[in-house]
């Protein structure tokens, strides 16, 4: 009898556990729109309006320039700038 009660409990909790699972971050859906809205003006595809050497629309650029260090957010200056509260340090 206890076994059946356990089984019922597990089945009842299963969908809850699944719902609590965080959705994985998707670059195109979650990250690109933010960069496009806030950063492409100066780091985007348009050479005329670009204000910096760094391009954020080109995947190789931030990695080549060491702006994003894969797996090491503390060493990535891009993360430092996004999380900074200093208005002069975008
Ligand atoms: C108003 C224009 C402007 C906007 C908007 C802007 N930046 Fe910049 N950014 C610059 C300039 C100018 C530089 C310095 C020039 C350089 O180093 O090539 C720079 C430099 C950087 C650097 C350092 C580049 C390097 O090679 O070390 C990073 C990282 C960066 N920006 C990230 C961002 C991110 C992320 C956003 C959006 C949240 C953003 N910027 C929005 C103008 C801008």
Boltz pocket constraint, residues with backbone or C-beta under 6 A from the ligand:
constraints:
  - pocket:
      binder: B
      contacts: [[A, 34], [A, 35], [A, 38], [A, 39], [A, 40], [A, 41], [A, 42], [A, 43], [A, 51], [A, 52], [A, 53], [A, 54], [A, 65], [A, 67], [A, 77], [A, 78], [A, 81], [A, 82], [A, 90]]
      max_distance: 6.0
